[in-house]
Amino acid sequence: MTHEDVRRMIKSQNLHSMPAVWQACGWKTSCGCHICRPALNFYLLADWPQQYQDDPQSRFVNERKHANIQKDGTFSVVPRMWGGITTPDELRAIADAADKFAVPTVKVTGGQRIDLLGVKGEDLPAIWDDLNKAGMVSGHAYSKGLRTVKTCVGTDHCRFGTQDSTGLGIKLEKTLWGSWTPHKLKLGVSGCPRNCAEATCKDIGIVCVDSGYQISIGGAAGMDVRETTLLCQVPTEEEVMDVVKAVTQSYRENAKYLDRIYKWMDKVGREWIQQQVADLEIRAALVARFELSQSIYRKDPWAEHVVKSAPYEPLTTLTLEAAE
């Protein structure tokens, strides 16, 4: 069966659990395997946020540990910095954590954040606790979900800025964080067409112009290099928020697991995605389903695991992925 076949079956037969899917497919391996289980776990999460309970053992090791495992077995910890903005208090908390836990490398990432590299596995709950107390939450640098919303300074400081790109980026990140998606999701918001936030190579990019906001999708700057394709132009921040929510939810509901947005767009066509966000009734329904899902998943896994952290039980040998 293709991924699309399985997704249709999950929806049409109202399958709300992993065993129900295994039974409906007539699988010979009772518990599935390391390839199918992460995909099925995501499909069930995306389709039934109220009914399905996440299965941690069907996730990659990075997602189970809520940190990126490094080649020496230590971990990388990346606290979230909303829209790339931080404060002296947050910087002091990061420095204190680096000293306290003898973090060997502190690096600024391409996503406008600070990465603490070389954290011991047994120290993860304690370093999370310290960062939480400073008001910082997980940056999800390990997840198939929102990573960062990169911004430039926009009208706050730049003489060329046309809109408040920093403020919009923060709003987007606080709205989208915690959402599970088929693959990692990166956004950028540039305050003018000079594009200092490199929005045109992100999964979803917003370029601010005098008349409003140009929203484009399908960029990439990794194994494949892709420029975004213009989706629409809207005059207000509120419309930007709704379009981005709708695109994200449509991507969650329809894309194959481990496909970035550009691969999904190549399959369904930009025109189909445009039709979804242009139809106000369809857009509103997508936004409503997105908000329902986020009401469940928009939470900090670090805070949840401070007292009782999940045990490290490898499902099998998996390919480890880069954080940023």
C-alpha positions as CSV (number, residue, x, y, z in Angstrom):
1,M,0.0,0.0,0.0
2,T,1.2,3.5,-0.7
3,H,1.2,6.2,2.0
4,E,-1.8,7.8,0.4
5,D,-3.7,4.5,0.5
6,V,-2.9,4.1,4.2
7,R,-4.0,7.7,4.9
8,R,-7.3,7.2,3.1
9,M,-7.9,3.9,4.9
10,I,-7.3,5.5,8.3
11,K,-9.8,8.3,7.5
12,S,-12.5,6.2,5.8
13,Q,-12.4,3.3,8.4
14,N,-12.0,5.6,11.4
15,L,-9.0,3.8,12.6
16,H,-7.9,5.5,15.8
17,S,-5.0,3.3,17.0
18,M,-1.9,1.6,15.7
19,P,-3.2,-1.9,16.3
20,A,-6.4,-1.1,14.5
21,V,-4.3,-0.1,11.4
22,W,-2.2,-3.2,11.7
23,Q,-5.3,-5.4,11.8
24,A,-7.0,-3.6,8.9
25,C,-3.8,-4.0,6.8
26,G,-3.4,-7.7,7.7
27,W,0.2,-7.2,8.7
28,K,2.3,-10.2,9.4
29,T,4.6,-8.4,11.8
30,S,2.4,-7.8,14.8
31,C,4.2,-4.6,16.0
32,G,5.3,-3.1,12.7
33,C,8.8,-1.9,12.0
34,H,11.0,1.1,12.4
35,I,10.1,2.4,8.9
36,C,6.3,2.2,9.1
37,R,5.7,3.0,12.8
38,P,6.9,6.6,12.8
39,A,4.8,7.3,9.7
40,L,1.7,5.7,11.1
41,N,2.2,7.5,14.4
42,F,2.2,10.8,12.6
43,Y,-0.8,10.0,10.4
44,L,-2.9,9.1,13.4
45,L,-1.7,12.2,15.3
46,A,-2.6,14.4,12.4
47,D,-6.0,12.9,11.7
48,W,-7.3,12.2,15.2
49,P,-5.8,14.7,17.6
50,Q,-8.5,14.2,20.2
51,Q,-8.7,10.4,20.0
52,Y,-5.1,9.2,19.4
53,Q,-2.4,9.1,22.0
54,D,1.1,9.7,20.8
55,D,3.3,6.6,20.9
56,P,6.9,7.7,21.9
57,Q,8.4,4.4,20.9
58,S,7.3,5.0,17.3
59,R,9.4,8.1,17.1
60,F,13.0,8.7,16.1
61,V,15.5,8.8,19.0
62,N,15.9,12.6,18.8
63,E,12.1,13.1,19.2
64,R,12.0,10.6,22.1
65,K,14.9,12.3,23.9
66,H,13.7,15.9,23.0
67,A,17.2,16.7,22.0
68,N,19.5,15.9,19.1
69,I,21.9,13.0,19.7
70,Q,25.4,13.7,18.5
71,K,28.1,11.3,17.1
72,D,29.6,10.8,20.6
73,G,26.3,10.0,22.3
74,T,25.9,13.4,23.9
75,F,23.0,15.7,23.0
76,S,22.4,19.1,21.6
77,V,19.9,21.4,23.4
78,V,18.4,24.4,21.6
79,P,16.0,26.6,23.5
80,R,13.4,28.5,21.5
81,M,14.0,32.2,20.7
82,W,10.8,33.6,19.4
83,G,11.5,35.1,16.0
84,G,15.2,35.2,16.8
85,I,14.7,37.7,19.6
86,T,16.3,37.1,23.0
87,T,16.9,39.1,26.2
88,P,19.9,39.6,28.5
89,D,18.2,37.4,31.1
90,E,17.8,34.6,28.6
91,L,21.4,34.9,27.6
92,R,22.6,34.8,31.2
93,A,20.5,31.7,31.8
94,I,22.1,30.0,28.7
95,A,25.5,31.0,29.9
96,D,24.8,29.7,33.4
97,A,23.5,26.4,32.1
98,A,26.6,26.0,29.9
99,D,28.9,26.6,32.9
100,K,26.8,24.4,35.3
101,F,26.7,21.4,32.9
102,A,30.2,21.9,31.4
103,V,28.8,22.3,27.9
104,P,31.8,22.1,25.6
105,T,30.4,24.0,22.6
106,V,28.0,26.9,22.5
107,K,27.1,27.8,18.9
108,V,24.8,30.3,17.1
109,T,22.7,28.4,14.6
110,G,21.4,29.4,11.2
111,G,17.9,29.6,12.7
112,Q,18.9,32.6,14.9
113,R,19.2,30.5,18.1
114,I,21.9,29.3,20.5
115,D,22.8,25.6,20.5
116,L,24.3,23.9,23.6
117,L,26.3,21.0,22.2
118,G,27.7,18.1,24.2
119,V,25.1,17.8,26.9
120,K,25.2,14.4,28.7
121,G,22.0,12.4,28.5
122,E,21.6,12.1,32.2
123,D,21.8,16.0,32.5
124,L,18.9,16.6,30.0
125,P,16.1,16.9,32.6
126,A,18.2,19.2,34.8
127,I,19.3,21.6,32.0
128,W,15.7,21.7,30.7
129,D,14.6,22.6,34.2
130,D,17.1,25.5,34.5
131,L,16.1,26.8,31.1
132,N,12.4,26.5,31.9
133,K,12.8,28.5,35.0
134,A,14.3,31.3,32.9
135,G,11.1,31.2,30.8
136,M,12.6,29.3,27.8
137,V,11.0,26.3,26.2
138,S,12.1,23.6,23.7
139,G,13.1,24.9,20.3
140,H,12.1,21.5,18.8
141,A,15.4,21.4,16.9
142,Y,15.0,17.6,16.7
143,S,11.4,17.3,15.6
144,K,9.3,16.8,12.5
145,G,7.5,20.0,13.3
146,L,8.1,23.8,13.4
147,R,11.8,24.6,13.9
148,T,12.2,28.4,13.5
149,V,10.7,31.5,12.1
150,K,13.7,33.6,11.0
151,T,13.1,37.4,10.9
152,C,14.9,40.6,10.1
153,V,14.4,43.7,12.2
154,G,11.8,45.3,9.8
155,T,10.3,48.6,10.7
156,D,11.5,48.4,14.3
157,H,15.0,49.5,13.3
158,C,15.6,49.2,9.5
159,R,15.2,52.3,7.3
160,F,14.1,50.0,4.4
161,G,11.5,48.0,6.4
162,T,7.9,48.2,5.1
163,Q,6.2,46.1,7.8
164,D,6.8,44.8,11.4
165,S,8.5,41.5,10.2
166,T,9.9,40.8,13.7
167,G,6.5,41.1,15.4
168,L,4.8,39.0,12.7
169,G,7.5,36.3,13.0
170,I,7.1,36.1,16.7
171,K,3.3,35.7,16.3
172,L,3.7,33.0,13.7
173,E,6.2,31.1,15.9
174,K,4.1,31.3,19.0
175,T,1.1,30.0,16.9
176,L,2.9,27.2,15.1
177,W,5.2,25.9,17.8
178,G,4.6,22.4,19.0
179,S,2.8,21.3,15.8
180,W,3.8,17.9,14.3
181,T,4.2,18.0,10.6
182,P,5.4,15.4,8.0
183,H,8.9,16.9,8.0
184,K,10.6,19.8,9.6
185,L,9.0,23.2,8.9
186,K,11.0,26.4,8.6
187,L,9.6,29.9,8.0
188,G,11.1,33.3,7.3
189,V,9.7,36.8,7.4
190,S,11.6,39.5,5.6
191,G,10.6,43.2,6.2
192,C,11.2,44.2,2.6
193,P,12.2,42.7,-0.8
194,R,15.9,42.9,0.2
195,N,15.0,39.6,2.0
196,C,17.5,39.7,4.8
197,A,15.6,36.8,6.5
198,E,16.1,34.6,3.4
199,A,12.4,33.9,3.3
200,T,12.5,32.7,-0.3
201,C,14.3,29.5,0.6
202,K,12.1,28.5,3.5
203,D,9.1,26.0,3.5
204,I,6.9,29.1,4.0
205,G,8.2,32.5,3.4
206,I,6.7,36.0,3.9
207,V,8.2,39.0,2.2
208,C,6.8,42.3,3.4
209,V,6.0,45.0,0.8
210,D,4.4,48.4,1.0
211,S,1.0,47.1,0.1
212,G,1.1,44.1,2.5
213,Y,2.6,40.6,2.5
214,Q,3.7,38.2,-0.2
215,I,3.4,34.6,0.9
216,S,5.3,31.9,-0.9
217,I,5.9,28.2,-0.3
218,G,8.1,25.3,-1.3
219,G,11.6,26.6,-0.6
220,A,14.6,24.5,0.5
221,A,18.3,25.0,1.2
222,G,19.5,21.6,2.1
223,M,20.1,18.5,0.0
224,D,17.9,20.2,-2.6
225,V,18.0,23.9,-3.2
226,R,14.7,25.4,-4.2
227,E,13.3,29.0,-4.4
228,T,9.8,29.5,-3.1
229,T,6.8,29.9,-5.4
230,L,4.4,32.8,-4.8
231,L,1.1,31.5,-3.3
232,C,-0.7,34.8,-2.7
233,Q,-0.5,38.4,-1.5
234,V,-2.6,39.7,1.3
235,P,-2.9,43.1,2.9
236,T,-3.1,42.3,6.6
237,E,-1.2,40.3,9.3
238,E,-4.5,38.5,10.2
239,E,-4.7,37.1,6.7
240,V,-1.1,36.1,6.8
241,M,-1.8,34.1,10.0
242,D,-4.9,32.4,8.5
243,V,-3.2,31.5,5.2
244,V,-0.1,30.1,7.0
245,K,-2.3,28.1,9.4
246,A,-4.3,26.7,6.5
247,V,-1.3,25.8,4.4
248,T,0.3,24.1,7.4
249,Q,-2.9,22.1,8.2
250,S,-3.3,21.1,4.6
251,Y,0.3,19.9,4.5
252,R,-0.3,17.9,7.7
253,E,-3.4,16.3,6.4
254,N,-2.3,15.4,2.9
255,A,1.5,15.1,2.6
256,K,3.5,11.9,2.8
257,Y,5.5,11.4,5.9
258,L,9.1,12.8,5.5
259,D,8.1,14.9,2.5
260,R,9.0,18.6,2.8
261,I,6.5,21.1,1.5
262,Y,8.2,21.4,-1.9
263,K,7.9,17.7,-2.5
264,W,4.3,17.8,-1.4
265,M,3.6,20.8,-3.7
266,D,5.3,19.0,-6.6
267,K,2.7,16.1,-6.2
268,V,-0.5,18.1,-5.6
269,G,0.4,21.2,-7.6
270,R,0.6,24.8,-6.4
271,E,-2.7,25.6,-8.0
272,W,-4.5,23.0,-5.8
273,I,-3.0,24.6,-2.6
274,Q,-3.9,28.1,-3.9
275,Q,-7.5,27.0,-4.4
276,Q,-7.6,25.7,-0.8
277,V,-6.4,29.0,0.8
278,A,-8.4,31.2,-1.7
279,D,-11.7,29.5,-0.9
280,L,-12.7,31.2,2.4
281,E,-14.9,28.4,3.6
282,I,-12.1,25.7,3.0
283,R,-9.5,28.0,4.6
284,A,-11.7,28.6,7.7
285,A,-12.2,24.8,8.1
286,L,-8.5,24.2,7.8
287,V,-7.7,27.0,10.4
288,A,-10.3,25.5,12.8
289,R,-8.8,22.0,12.5
290,F,-5.3,23.5,13.0
291,E,-6.4,25.3,16.1
292,L,-8.0,22.2,17.5
293,S,-4.8,20.2,17.0
294,Q,-2.7,23.0,18.5
295,S,-4.9,23.2,21.6
296,I,-3.6,19.7,22.3
297,Y,0.0,19.7,20.9
298,R,1.1,23.3,21.7
299,K,3.0,22.4,24.8
300,D,6.6,22.2,26.0
301,P,7.9,18.6,26.2
302,W,10.9,19.7,28.3
303,A,8.6,20.9,31.1
304,E,6.7,17.6,30.9
305,H,9.9,15.5,31.2
306,V,11.7,17.5,33.9
307,V,10.3,15.2,36.7
308,K,10.0,12.0,34.8
309,S,12.0,11.8,31.6
310,A,11.3,9.1,28.9
311,P,13.6,6.1,28.9
312,Y,16.0,5.6,26.0
313,E,14.9,2.4,24.3
314,P,16.1,2.4,20.7
315,L,13.5,1.1,18.2
316,T,16.3,0.1,15.8
317,T,19.3,1.6,14.1
318,L,17.9,4.9,12.6
319,T,19.5,7.6,10.6
320,L,20.3,10.5,12.8
321,E,19.4,13.9,11.4
322,A,20.9,17.3,11.6
323,A,19.3,19.8,13.9
324,E,19.2,23.0,11.9
